Amino acid sequence: MASGKTNRAIAAELVISEKTAGRHVSNIFTKLGLSSRAAATAYAYEHDLV
């Protein structure tokens, strides 16, 4: 996600459905209290996850 991949691209790389990838992304937003991919990317860089 931090590299700008779409749910479809993430799903293809992880060999899961696009819907499952979207659900995981949504869960990440919820657990971290974030509302966008940009915020999640910033969080990842701030916490040395990327």
ModelCIF file with pLDDT and N, C-alpha, C, O atoms, coordinates in Angstrom:
data_MODEL
#
_entry.id   MODEL 
#
_entity.id                         1 
_entity.type                       polymer 
_entity.pdbx_number_of_molecules   1 
#
_entity_poly.entity_id                      1 
_entity_poly.type                           'polypeptide(L)' 
_entity_poly.nstd_linkage                   no 
_entity_poly.nstd_monomer                   no 
_entity_poly.pdbx_seq_one_letter_code       MASGKTNRAIAAELVISEKTAGRHVSNIFTKLGLSSRAAATAYAYEHDLV 
_entity_poly.pdbx_seq_one_letter_code_can   MASGKTNRAIAAELVISEKTAGRHVSNIFTKLGLSSRAAATAYAYEHDLV 
_entity_poly.pdbx_strand_id                 A 
#
loop_
_entity_poly_seq.entity_id 
_entity_poly_seq.num 
_entity_poly_seq.mon_id 
_entity_poly_seq.hetero 
1 1  MET n 
1 2  ALA n 
1 3  SER n 
1 4  GLY n 
1 5  LYS n 
1 6  THR n 
1 7  ASN n 
1 8  ARG n 
1 9  ALA n 
1 10 ILE n 
1 11 ALA n 
1 12 ALA n 
1 13 GLU n 
1 14 LEU n 
1 15 VAL n 
1 16 ILE n 
1 17 SER n 
1 18 GLU n 
1 19 LYS n 
1 20 THR n 
1 21 ALA n 
1 22 GLY n 
1 23 ARG n 
1 24 HIS n 
1 25 VAL n 
1 26 SER n 
1 27 ASN n 
1 28 ILE n 
1 29 PHE n 
1 30 THR n 
1 31 LYS n 
1 32 LEU n 
1 33 GLY n 
1 34 LEU n 
1 35 SER n 
1 36 SER n 
1 37 ARG n 
1 38 ALA n 
1 39 ALA n 
1 40 ALA n 
1 41 THR n 
1 42 ALA n 
1 43 TYR n 
1 44 ALA n 
1 45 TYR n 
1 46 GLU n 
1 47 HIS n 
1 48 ASP n 
1 49 LEU n 
1 50 VAL n 
#
_struct_asym.id          A 
_struct_asym.entity_id   1 
#
loop_
_ma_qa_metric.id 
_ma_qa_metric.mode 
_ma_qa_metric.name 
_ma_qa_metric.software_group_id 
_ma_qa_metric.type 
1 global pLDDT . pLDDT 
2 local  pLDDT . pLDDT 
#
_ma_qa_metric_global.metric_id      1 
_ma_qa_metric_global.metric_value   95.02 
_ma_qa_metric_global.model_id       1 
_ma_qa_metric_global.ordinal_id     1 
#
loop_
_ma_qa_metric_local.label_asym_id 
_ma_qa_metric_local.label_comp_id 
_ma_qa_metric_local.label_seq_id 
_ma_qa_metric_local.metric_id 
_ma_qa_metric_local.metric_value 
_ma_qa_metric_local.model_id 
_ma_qa_metric_local.ordinal_id 
A MET 1  2 88.00 1 1  
A ALA 2  2 86.00 1 2  
A SER 3  2 89.00 1 3  
A GLY 4  2 90.00 1 4  
A LYS 5  2 95.00 1 5  
A THR 6  2 96.00 1 6  
A ASN 7  2 97.00 1 7  
A ARG 8  2 97.00 1 8  
A ALA 9  2 97.00 1 9  
A ILE 10 2 97.00 1 10 
A ALA 11 2 97.00 1 11 
A ALA 12 2 97.00 1 12 
A GLU 13 2 96.00 1 13 
A LEU 14 2 97.00 1 14 
A VAL 15 2 98.00 1 15 
A ILE 16 2 98.00 1 16 
A SER 17 2 98.00 1 17 
A GLU 18 2 97.00 1 18 
A LYS 19 2 98.00 1 19 
A THR 20 2 98.00 1 20 
A ALA 21 2 97.00 1 21 
A GLY 22 2 96.00 1 22 
A ARG 23 2 97.00 1 23 
A HIS 24 2 96.00 1 24 
A VAL 25 2 96.00 1 25 
A SER 26 2 96.00 1 26 
A ASN 27 2 97.00 1 27 
A ILE 28 2 95.00 1 28 
A PHE 29 2 96.00 1 29 
A THR 30 2 97.00 1 30 
A LYS 31 2 96.00 1 31 
A LEU 32 2 95.00 1 32 
A GLY 33 2 97.00 1 33 
A LEU 34 2 96.00 1 34 
A SER 35 2 94.00 1 35 
A SER 36 2 94.00 1 36 
A ARG 37 2 94.00 1 37 
A ALA 38 2 94.00 1 38 
A ALA 39 2 95.00 1 39 
A ALA 40 2 94.00 1 40 
A THR 41 2 93.00 1 41 
A ALA 42 2 95.00 1 42 
A TYR 43 2 95.00 1 43 
A ALA 44 2 93.00 1 44 
A TYR 45 2 94.00 1 45 
A GLU 46 2 96.00 1 46 
A HIS 47 2 95.00 1 47 
A ASP 48 2 95.00 1 48 
A LEU 49 2 91.00 1 49 
A VAL 50 2 86.00 1 50 
#
loop_
_atom_site.group_PDB 
_atom_site.id 
_atom_site.type_symbol 
_atom_site.label_atom_id 
_atom_site.label_alt_id 
_atom_site.label_comp_id 
_atom_site.label_asym_id 
_atom_site.label_entity_id 
_atom_site.label_seq_id 
_atom_site.pdbx_PDB_ins_code 
_atom_site.Cartn_x 
_atom_site.Cartn_y 
_atom_site.Cartn_z 
_atom_site.occupancy 
_atom_site.B_iso_or_equiv 
_atom_site.pdbx_formal_charge 
_atom_site.auth_seq_id 
_atom_site.auth_comp_id 
_atom_site.auth_asym_id 
_atom_site.auth_atom_id 
_atom_site.pdbx_PDB_model_num 
ATOM 1   N N  . MET A 1 1  ? 0.834   -1.183  0.000  1.00 88.00 ? 1  MET A N  1 
ATOM 2   C CA . MET A 1 1  ? 0.000   0.000   0.000  1.00 88.00 ? 1  MET A CA 1 
ATOM 3   C C  . MET A 1 1  ? 0.883   1.253   0.000  1.00 88.00 ? 1  MET A C  1 
ATOM 4   O O  . MET A 1 1  ? 0.591   2.214   -0.712 1.00 88.00 ? 1  MET A O  1 
ATOM 5   N N  . ALA A 1 2  ? 1.940   1.248   0.779  1.00 86.00 ? 2  ALA A N  1 
ATOM 6   C CA . ALA A 1 2  ? 2.807   2.426   0.862  1.00 86.00 ? 2  ALA A CA 1 
ATOM 7   C C  . ALA A 1 2  ? 3.492   2.727   -0.467 1.00 86.00 ? 2  ALA A C  1 
ATOM 8   O O  . ALA A 1 2  ? 3.901   3.861   -0.717 1.00 86.00 ? 2  ALA A O  1 
ATOM 9   N N  . SER A 1 3  ? 3.616   1.712   -1.318 1.00 89.00 ? 3  SER A N  1 
ATOM 10  C CA . SER A 1 3  ? 4.257   1.942   -2.610 1.00 89.00 ? 3  SER A CA 1 
ATOM 11  C C  . SER A 1 3  ? 3.261   2.389   -3.677 1.00 89.00 ? 3  SER A C  1 
ATOM 12  O O  . SER A 1 3  ? 3.616   2.524   -4.848 1.00 89.00 ? 3  SER A O  1 
ATOM 13  N N  . GLY A 1 4  ? 2.011   2.619   -3.267 1.00 90.00 ? 4  GLY A N  1 
ATOM 14  C CA . GLY A 1 4  ? 1.009   3.140   -4.182 1.00 90.00 ? 4  GLY A CA 1 
ATOM 15  C C  . GLY A 1 4  ? 0.212   2.081   -4.919 1.00 90.00 ? 4  GLY A C  1 
ATOM 16  O O  . GLY A 1 4  ? -0.507  2.399   -5.866 1.00 90.00 ? 4  GLY A O  1 
ATOM 17  N N  . LYS A 1 5  ? 0.325   0.834   -4.505 1.00 95.00 ? 5  LYS A N  1 
ATOM 18  C CA . LYS A 1 5  ? -0.399  -0.237  -5.180 1.00 95.00 ? 5  LYS A CA 1 
ATOM 19  C C  . LYS A 1 5  ? -1.895  -0.180  -4.876 1.00 95.00 ? 5  LYS A C  1 
ATOM 20  O O  . LYS A 1 5  ? -2.315  0.191   -3.780 1.00 95.00 ? 5  LYS A O  1 
ATOM 21  N N  . THR A 1 6  ? -2.673  -0.553  -5.869 1.00 96.00 ? 6  THR A N  1 
ATOM 22  C CA . THR A 1 6  ? -4.116  -0.641  -5.703 1.00 96.00 ? 6  THR A CA 1 
ATOM 23  C C  . THR A 1 6  ? -4.468  -1.939  -4.988 1.00 96.00 ? 6  THR A C  1 
ATOM 24  O O  . THR A 1 6  ? -3.631  -2.831  -4.847 1.00 96.00 ? 6  THR A O  1 
ATOM 25  N N  . ASN A 1 7  ? -5.716  -2.033  -4.540 1.00 97.00 ? 7  ASN A N  1 
ATOM 26  C CA . ASN A 1 7  ? -6.163  -3.285  -3.922 1.00 97.00 ? 7  ASN A CA 1 
ATOM 27  C C  . ASN A 1 7  ? -5.999  -4.443  -4.896 1.00 97.00 ? 7  ASN A C  1 
ATOM 28  O O  . ASN A 1 7  ? -5.636  -5.550  -4.500 1.00 97.00 ? 7  ASN A O  1 
ATOM 29  N N  . ARG A 1 8  ? -6.267  -4.184  -6.165 1.00 97.00 ? 8  ARG A N  1 
ATOM 30  C CA . ARG A 1 8  ? -6.123  -5.233  -7.180 1.00 97.00 ? 8  ARG A CA 1 
ATOM 31  C C  . ARG A 1 8  ? -4.679  -5.715  -7.275 1.00 97.00 ? 8  ARG A C  1 
ATOM 32  O O  . ARG A 1 8  ? -4.434  -6.918  -7.358 1.00 97.00 ? 8  ARG A O  1 
ATOM 33  N N  . ALA A 1 9  ? -3.722  -4.790  -7.263 1.00 97.00 ? 9  ALA A N  1 
ATOM 34  C CA . ALA A 1 9  ? -2.304  -5.152  -7.354 1.00 97.00 ? 9  ALA A CA 1 
ATOM 35  C C  . ALA A 1 9  ? -1.846  -5.877  -6.090 1.00 97.00 ? 9  ALA A C  1 
ATOM 36  O O  . ALA A 1 9  ? -1.083  -6.841  -6.164 1.00 97.00 ? 9  ALA A O  1 
ATOM 37  N N  . ILE A 1 10 ? -2.307  -5.419  -4.943 1.00 97.00 ? 10 ILE A N  1 
ATOM 38  C CA . ILE A 1 10 ? -1.972  -6.083  -3.673 1.00 97.00 ? 10 ILE A CA 1 
ATOM 39  C C  . ILE A 1 10 ? -2.509  -7.504  -3.681 1.00 97.00 ? 10 ILE A C  1 
ATOM 40  O O  . ILE A 1 10 ? -1.811  -8.442  -3.297 1.00 97.00 ? 10 ILE A O  1 
ATOM 41  N N  . ALA A 1 11 ? -3.760  -7.659  -4.123 1.00 97.00 ? 11 ALA A N  1 
ATOM 42  C CA . ALA A 1 11 ? -4.394  -8.977  -4.174 1.00 97.00 ? 11 ALA A CA 1 
ATOM 43  C C  . ALA A 1 11 ? -3.620  -9.921  -5.089 1.00 97.00 ? 11 ALA A C  1 
ATOM 44  O O  . ALA A 1 11 ? -3.392  -11.080 -4.742 1.00 97.00 ? 11 ALA A O  1 
ATOM 45  N N  . ALA A 1 12 ? -3.223  -9.430  -6.241 1.00 97.00 ? 12 ALA A N  1 
ATOM 46  C CA . ALA A 1 12 ? -2.475  -10.264 -7.184 1.00 97.00 ? 12 ALA A CA 1 
ATOM 47  C C  . ALA A 1 12 ? -1.147  -10.719 -6.593 1.00 97.00 ? 12 ALA A C  1 
ATOM 48  O O  . ALA A 1 12 ? -0.750  -11.873 -6.749 1.00 97.00 ? 12 ALA A O  1 
ATOM 49  N N  . GLU A 1 13 ? -0.463  -9.803  -5.913 1.00 96.00 ? 13 GLU A N  1 
ATOM 50  C CA . GLU A 1 13 ? 0.836   -10.137 -5.331 1.00 96.00 ? 13 GLU A CA 1 
ATOM 51  C C  . GLU A 1 13 ? 0.704   -11.144 -4.190 1.00 96.00 ? 13 GLU A C  1 
ATOM 52  O O  . GLU A 1 13 ? 1.559   -12.013 -4.021 1.00 96.00 ? 13 GLU A O  1 
ATOM 53  N N  . LEU A 1 14 ? -0.370  -11.025 -3.408 1.00 97.00 ? 14 LEU A N  1 
ATOM 54  C CA . LEU A 1 14 ? -0.570  -11.920 -2.260 1.00 97.00 ? 14 LEU A CA 1 
ATOM 55  C C  . LEU A 1 14 ? -1.405  -13.152 -2.598 1.00 97.00 ? 14 LEU A C  1 
ATOM 56  O O  . LEU A 1 14 ? -1.631  -14.006 -1.741 1.00 97.00 ? 14 LEU A O  1 
ATOM 57  N N  . VAL A 1 15 ? -1.857  -13.241 -3.831 1.00 98.00 ? 15 VAL A N  1 
ATOM 58  C CA . VAL A 1 15 ? -2.699  -14.339 -4.321 1.00 98.00 ? 15 VAL A CA 1 
ATOM 59  C C  . VAL A 1 15 ? -3.949  -14.485 -3.434 1.00 98.00 ? 15 VAL A C  1 
ATOM 60  O O  . VAL A 1 15 ? -4.248  -15.560 -2.915 1.00 98.00 ? 15 VAL A O  1 
ATOM 61  N N  . ILE A 1 16 ? -4.661  -13.362 -3.284 1.00 98.00 ? 16 ILE A N  1 
ATOM 62  C CA . ILE A 1 16 ? -5.929  -13.322 -2.564 1.00 98.00 ? 16 ILE A CA 1 
ATOM 63  C C  . ILE A 1 16 ? -6.907  -12.538 -3.423 1.00 98.00 ? 16 ILE A C  1 
ATOM 64  O O  . ILE A 1 16 ? -6.510  -11.928 -4.415 1.00 98.00 ? 16 ILE A O  1 
ATOM 65  N N  . SER A 1 17 ? -8.176  -12.549 -3.054 1.00 98.00 ? 17 SER A N  1 
ATOM 66  C CA . SER A 1 17 ? -9.147  -11.795 -3.846 1.00 98.00 ? 17 SER A CA 1 
ATOM 67  C C  . SER A 1 17 ? -8.996  -10.299 -3.589 1.00 98.00 ? 17 SER A C  1 
ATOM 68  O O  . SER A 1 17 ? -8.483  -9.872  -2.555 1.00 98.00 ? 17 SER A O  1 
ATOM 69  N N  . GLU A 1 18 ? -9.457  -9.523  -4.558 1.00 97.00 ? 18 GLU A N  1 
ATOM 70  C CA . GLU A 1 18 ? -9.417  -8.066  -4.421 1.00 97.00 ? 18 GLU A CA 1 
ATOM 71  C C  . GLU A 1 18 ? -10.268 -7.620  -3.230 1.00 97.00 ? 18 GLU A C  1 
ATOM 72  O O  . GLU A 1 18 ? -9.910  -6.682  -2.518 1.00 97.00 ? 18 GLU A O  1 
ATOM 73  N N  . LYS A 1 19 ? -11.382 -8.294  -3.025 1.00 98.00 ? 19 LYS A N  1 
ATOM 74  C CA . LYS A 1 19 ? -12.262 -7.969  -1.900 1.00 98.00 ? 19 LYS A CA 1 
ATOM 75  C C  . LYS A 1 19 ? -11.558 -8.222  -0.558 1.00 98.00 ? 19 LYS A C  1 
ATOM 76  O O  . LYS A 1 19 ? -11.696 -7.431  0.374  1.00 98.00 ? 19 LYS A O  1 
ATOM 77  N N  . THR A 1 20 ? -10.815 -9.314  -0.466 1.00 98.00 ? 20 THR A N  1 
ATOM 78  C CA . THR A 1 20 ? -10.071 -9.617  0.758  1.00 98.00 ? 20 THR A CA 1 
ATOM 79  C C  . THR A 1 20 ? -8.992  -8.569  1.003  1.00 98.00 ? 20 THR A C  1 
ATOM 80  O O  . THR A 1 20 ? -8.800  -8.123  2.134  1.00 98.00 ? 20 THR A O  1 
ATOM 81  N N  . ALA A 1 21 ? -8.295  -8.179  -0.047 1.00 97.00 ? 21 ALA A N  1 
ATOM 82  C CA . ALA A 1 21 ? -7.263  -7.139  0.085  1.00 97.00 ? 21 ALA A CA 1 
ATOM 83  C C  . ALA A 1 21 ? -7.887  -5.841  0.576  1.00 97.00 ? 21 ALA A C  1 
ATOM 84  O O  . ALA A 1 21 ? -7.335  -5.169  1.448  1.00 97.00 ? 21 ALA A O  1 
ATOM 85  N N  . GLY A 1 22 ? -9.036  -5.491  0.015  1.00 96.00 ? 22 GLY A N  1 
ATOM 86  C CA . GLY A 1 22 ? -9.732  -4.280  0.446  1.00 96.00 ? 22 GLY A CA 1 
ATOM 87  C C  . GLY A 1 22 ? -10.136 -4.342  1.905  1.00 96.00 ? 22 GLY A C  1 
ATOM 88  O O  . GLY A 1 22 ? -10.048 -3.345  2.622  1.00 96.00 ? 22 GLY A O  1 
ATOM 89  N N  . ARG A 1 23 ? -10.575 -5.503  2.347  1.00 97.00 ? 23 ARG A N  1 
ATOM 90  C CA . ARG A 1 23 ? -10.973 -5.684  3.745  1.00 97.00 ? 23 ARG A CA 1 
ATOM 91  C C  . ARG A 1 23 ? -9.763  -5.522  4.667  1.00 97.00 ? 23 ARG A C  1 
ATOM 92  O O  . ARG A 1 23 ? -9.868  -4.906  5.728  1.00 97.00 ? 23 ARG A O  1 
ATOM 93  N N  . HIS A 1 24 ? -8.622  -6.071  4.266  1.00 96.00 ? 24 HIS A N  1 
ATOM 94  C CA . HIS A 1 24 ? -7.405  -5.924  5.072  1.00 96.00 ? 24 HIS A CA 1 
ATOM 95  C C  . HIS A 1 24 ? -6.980  -4.456  5.159  1.00 96.00 ? 24 HIS A C  1 
ATOM 96  O O  . HIS A 1 24 ? -6.595  -3.978  6.227  1.00 96.00 ? 24 HIS A O  1 
ATOM 97  N N  . VAL A 1 25 ? -7.050  -3.753  4.043  1.00 96.00 ? 25 VAL A N  1 
ATOM 98  C CA . VAL A 1 25 ? -6.709  -2.327  4.028  1.00 96.00 ? 25 VAL A CA 1 
ATOM 99  C C  . VAL A 1 25 ? -7.648  -1.568  4.967  1.00 96.00 ? 25 VAL A C  1 
ATOM 100 O O  . VAL A 1 25 ? -7.206  -0.726  5.749  1.00 96.00 ? 25 VAL A O  1 
ATOM 101 N N  . SER A 1 26 ? -8.920  -1.867  4.886  1.00 96.00 ? 26 SER A N  1 
ATOM 102 C CA . SER A 1 26 ? -9.909  -1.231  5.762  1.00 96.00 ? 26 SER A CA 1 
ATOM 103 C C  . SER A 1 26 ? -9.607  -1.505  7.228  1.00 96.00 ? 26 SER A C  1 
ATOM 104 O O  . SER A 1 26 ? -9.694  -0.608  8.067  1.00 96.00 ? 26 SER A O  1 
ATOM 105 N N  . ASN A 1 27 ? -9.250  -2.750  7.533  1.00 97.00 ? 27 ASN A N  1 
ATOM 106 C CA . ASN A 1 27 ? -8.921  -3.116  8.913  1.00 97.00 ? 27 ASN A CA 1 
ATOM 107 C C  . ASN A 1 27 ? -7.674  -2.367  9.411  1.00 97.00 ? 27 ASN A C  1 
ATOM 108 O O  . ASN A 1 27 ? -7.605  -1.971  10.575 1.00 97.00 ? 27 ASN A O  1 
ATOM 109 N N  . ILE A 1 28 ? -6.715  -2.184  8.540  1.00 95.00 ? 28 ILE A N  1 
ATOM 110 C CA . ILE A 1 28 ? -5.506  -1.424  8.905  1.00 95.00 ? 28 ILE A CA 1 
ATOM 111 C C  . ILE A 1 28 ? -5.889  0.004   9.266  1.00 95.00 ? 28 ILE A C  1 
ATOM 112 O O  . ILE A 1 28 ? -5.438  0.537   10.280 1.00 95.00 ? 28 ILE A O  1 
ATOM 113 N N  . PHE A 1 29 ? -6.735  0.628   8.423  1.00 96.00 ? 29 PHE A N  1 
ATOM 114 C CA . PHE A 1 29 ? -7.185  1.993   8.706  1.00 96.00 ? 29 PHE A CA 1 
ATOM 115 C C  . PHE A 1 29 ? -7.869  2.065   10.069 1.00 96.00 ? 29 PHE A C  1 
ATOM 116 O O  . PHE A 1 29 ? -7.597  2.968   10.859 1.00 96.00 ? 29 PHE A O  1 
ATOM 117 N N  . THR A 1 30 ? -8.745  1.124   10.334 1.00 97.00 ? 30 THR A N  1 
ATOM 118 C CA . THR A 1 30 ? -9.496  1.116   11.595 1.00 97.00 ? 30 THR A CA 1 
ATOM 119 C C  . THR A 1 30 ? -8.575  0.935   12.790 1.00 97.00 ? 30 THR A C  1 
ATOM 120 O O  . THR A 1 30 ? -8.667  1.685   13.762 1.00 97.00 ? 30 THR A O  1 
ATOM 121 N N  . LYS A 1 31 ? -7.696  -0.042  12.730 1.00 96.00 ? 31 LYS A N  1 
ATOM 122 C CA . LYS A 1 31 ? -6.818  -0.338  13.867 1.00 96.00 ? 31 LYS A CA 1 
ATOM 123 C C  . LYS A 1 31 ? -5.843  0.795   14.161 1.00 96.00 ? 31 LYS A C  1 
ATOM 124 O O  . LYS A 1 31 ? -5.465  1.010   15.312 1.00 96.00 ? 31 LYS A O  1 
ATOM 125 N N  . LEU A 1 32 ? -5.437  1.518   13.121 1.00 95.00 ? 32 LEU A N  1 
ATOM 126 C CA . LEU A 1 32 ? -4.486  2.612   13.315 1.00 95.00 ? 32 LEU A CA 1 
ATOM 127 C C  . LEU A 1 32 ? -5.178  3.963   13.476 1.00 95.00 ? 32 LEU A C  1 
ATOM 128 O O  . LEU A 1 32 ? -4.521  4.971   13.736 1.00 95.00 ? 32 LEU A O  1 
ATOM 129 N N  . GLY A 1 33 ? -6.477  3.987   13.325 1.00 97.00 ? 33 GLY A N  1 
ATOM 130 C CA . GLY A 1 33 ? -7.218  5.238   13.447 1.00 97.00 ? 33 GLY A CA 1 
ATOM 131 C C  . GLY A 1 33 ? -6.943  6.189   12.300 1.00 97.00 ? 33 GLY A C  1 
ATOM 132 O O  . GLY A 1 33 ? -6.882  7.403   12.495 1.00 97.00 ? 33 GLY A O  1 
ATOM 133 N N  . LEU A 1 34 ? -6.776  5.644   11.106 1.00 96.00 ? 34 LEU A N  1 
ATOM 134 C CA . LEU A 1 34 ? -6.451  6.437   9.925  1.00 96.00 ? 34 LEU A CA 1 
ATOM 135 C C  . LEU A 1 34 ? -7.631  6.446   8.964  1.00 96.00 ? 34 LEU A C  1 
ATOM 136 O O  . LEU A 1 34 ? -8.544  5.629   9.081  1.00 96.00 ? 34 LEU A O  1 
ATOM 137 N N  . SER A 1 35 ? -7.606  7.377   8.013  1.00 94.00 ? 35 SER A N  1 
ATOM 138 C CA . SER A 1 35 ? -8.734  7.479   7.100  1.00 94.00 ? 35 SER A CA 1 
ATOM 139 C C  . SER A 1 35 ? -8.351  7.421   5.625  1.00 94.00 ? 35 SER A C  1 
ATOM 140 O O  . SER A 1 35 ? -9.226  7.498   4.762  1.00 94.00 ? 35 SER A O  1 
ATOM 141 N N  . SER A 1 36 ? -7.061  7.287   5.321  1.00 94.00 ? 36 SER A N  1 
ATOM 142 C CA . SER A 1 36 ? -6.675  7.273   3.911  1.00 94.00 ? 36 SER A CA 1 
ATOM 143 C C  . SER A 1 36 ? -5.373  6.506   3.704  1.00 94.00 ? 36 SER A C  1 
ATOM 144 O O  . SER A 1 36 ? -4.627  6.234   4.645  1.00 94.00 ? 36 SER A O  1 
ATOM 145 N N  . ARG A 1 37 ? -5.128  6.170   2.451  1.00 94.00 ? 37 ARG A N  1 
ATOM 146 C CA . ARG A 1 37 ? -3.873  5.495   2.100  1.00 94.00 ? 37 ARG A CA 1 
ATOM 147 C C  . ARG A 1 37 ? -2.687  6.423   2.355  1.00 94.00 ? 37 ARG A C  1 
ATOM 148 O O  . ARG A 1 37 ? -1.618  5.973   2.767  1.00 94.00 ? 37 ARG A O  1 
ATOM 149 N N  . ALA A 1 38 ? -2.881  7.713   2.111  1.00 94.00 ? 38 ALA A N  1 
ATOM 150 C CA . ALA A 1 38 ? -1.803  8.676   2.342  1.00 94.00 ? 38 ALA A CA 1 
ATOM 151 C C  . ALA A 1 38 ? -1.432  8.711   3.817  1.00 94.00 ? 38 ALA A C  1 
ATOM 152 O O  . ALA A 1 38 ? -0.250  8.746   4.161  1.00 94.00 ? 38 ALA A O  1 
ATOM 153 N N  . ALA A 1 39 ? -2.432  8.701   4.689  1.00 95.00 ? 39 ALA A N  1 
ATOM 154 C CA . ALA A 1 39 ? -2.168  8.698   6.134  1.00 95.00 ? 39 ALA A CA 1 
ATOM 155 C C  . ALA A 1 39 ? -1.487  7.398   6.550  1.00 95.00 ? 39 ALA A C  1 
ATOM 156 O O  . ALA A 1 39 ? -0.597  7.403   7.401  1.00 95.00 ? 39 ALA A O  1 
ATOM 157 N N  . ALA A 1 40 ? -1.903  6.291   5.953  1.00 94.00 ? 40 ALA A N  1 
ATOM 158 C CA . ALA A 1 40 ? -1.285  4.998   6.276  1.00 94.00 ? 40 ALA A CA 1 
ATOM 159 C C  . ALA A 1 40 ? 0.166   4.973   5.807  1.00 94.00 ? 40 ALA A C  1 
ATOM 160 O O  . ALA A 1 40 ? 1.035   4.436   6.495  1.00 94.00 ? 40 ALA A O  1 
ATOM 161 N N  . THR A 1 41 ? 0.425   5.547   4.648  1.00 93.00 ? 41 THR A N  1 
ATOM 162 C CA . THR A 1 41 ? 1.791   5.605   4.131  1.00 93.00 ? 41 THR A CA 1 
ATOM 163 C C  . THR A 1 41 ? 2.662   6.472   5.039  1.00 93.00 ? 41 THR A C  1 
ATOM 164 O O  . THR A 1 41 ? 3.789   6.094   5.357  1.00 93.00 ? 41 THR A O  1 
ATOM 165 N N  . ALA A 1 42 ? 2.153   7.621   5.454  1.00 95.00 ? 42 ALA A N  1 
ATOM 166 C CA . ALA A 1 42 ? 2.900   8.491   6.363  1.00 95.00 ? 42 ALA A CA 1 
ATOM 167 C C  . ALA A 1 42 ? 3.191   7.765   7.669  1.00 95.00 ? 42 ALA A C  1 
ATOM 168 O O  . ALA A 1 42 ? 4.302   7.839   8.194  1.00 95.00 ? 42 ALA A O  1 
ATOM 169 N N  . TYR A 1 43 ? 2.188   7.063   8.191  1.00 95.00 ? 43 TYR A N  1 
ATOM 170 C CA . TYR A 1 43 ? 2.361   6.296   9.432  1.00 95.00 ? 43 TYR A CA 1 
ATOM 171 C C  . TYR A 1 43 ? 3.474   5.258   9.267  1.00 95.00 ? 43 TYR A C  1 
ATOM 172 O O  . TYR A 1 43 ? 4.327   5.104   10.142 1.00 95.00 ? 43 TYR A O  1 
ATOM 173 N N  . ALA A 1 44 ? 3.455   4.557   8.147  1.00 93.00 ? 44 ALA A N  1 
ATOM 174 C CA . ALA A 1 44 ? 4.461   3.515   7.894  1.00 93.00 ? 44 ALA A CA 1 
ATOM 175 C C  . ALA A 1 44 ? 5.875   4.102   7.865  1.00 93.00 ? 44 ALA A C  1 
ATOM 176 O O  . ALA A 1 44 ? 6.803   3.520   8.426  1.00 93.00 ? 44 ALA A O  1 
ATOM 177 N N  . TYR A 1 45 ? 6.034   5.247   7.214  1.00 94.00 ? 45 TYR A N  1 
ATOM 178 C CA . TYR A 1 45 ? 7.359   5.879   7.162  1.00 94.00 ? 45 TYR A CA 1 
ATOM 179 C C  . TYR A 1 45 ? 7.780   6.423   8.531  1.00 94.00 ? 45 TYR A C  1 
ATOM 180 O O  . TYR A 1 45 ? 8.945   6.306   8.911  1.00 94.00 ? 45 TYR A O  1 
ATOM 181 N N  . GLU A 1 46 ? 6.855   7.005   9.259  1.00 96.00 ? 46 GLU A N  1 
ATOM 182 C CA . GLU A 1 46 ? 7.162   7.558   10.575 1.00 96.00 ? 46 GLU A CA 1 
ATOM 183 C C  . GLU A 1 46 ? 7.584   6.483   11.570 1.00 96.00 ? 46 GLU A C  1 
ATOM 184 O O  . GLU A 1 46 ? 8.358   6.745   12.491 1.00 96.00 ? 46 GLU A O  1 
ATOM 185 N N  . HIS A 1 47 ? 7.069   5.273   11.376 1.00 95.00 ? 47 HIS A N  1 
ATOM 186 C CA . HIS A 1 47 ? 7.354   4.172   12.302 1.00 95.00 ? 47 HIS A CA 1 
ATOM 187 C C  . HIS A 1 47 ? 8.332   3.157   11.716 1.00 95.00 ? 47 HIS A C  1 
ATOM 188 O O  . HIS A 1 47 ? 8.407   2.021   12.183 1.00 95.00 ? 47 HIS A O  1 
ATOM 189 N N  . ASP A 1 48 ? 9.080   3.567   10.694 1.00 95.00 ? 48 ASP A N  1 
ATOM 190 C CA . ASP A 1 48 ? 10.103  2.725   10.051 1.00 95.00 ? 48 ASP A CA 1 
ATOM 191 C C  . ASP A 1 48 ? 9.574   1.353   9.645  1.00 95.00 ? 48 ASP A C  1 
ATOM 192 O O  . ASP A 1 48 ? 10.236  0.336   9.853  1.00 95.00 ? 48 ASP A O  1 
ATOM 193 N N  . LEU A 1 49 ? 8.374   1.335   9.065  1.00 91.00 ? 49 LEU A N  1 
ATOM 194 C CA . LEU A 1 49 ? 7.790   0.084   8.594  1.00 91.00 ? 49 LEU A CA 1 
ATOM 195 C C  . LEU A 1 49 ? 8.033   -0.142  7.101  1.00 91.00 ? 49 LEU A C  1 
ATOM 196 O O  . LEU A 1 49 ? 7.731   -1.205  6.559  1.00 91.00 ? 49 LEU A O  1 
ATOM 197 N N  . VAL A 1 50 ? 8.582   0.874   6.459  1.00 86.00 ? 50 VAL A N  1 
ATOM 198 C CA . VAL A 1 50 ? 8.844   0.786   5.015  1.00 86.00 ? 50 VAL A CA 1 
ATOM 199 C C  . VAL A 1 50 ? 10.328  0.890   4.778  1.00 86.00 ? 50 VAL A C  1 
ATOM 200 O O  . VAL A 1 50 ? 10.776  0.840   3.632  1.00 86.00 ? 50 VAL A O  1 
#
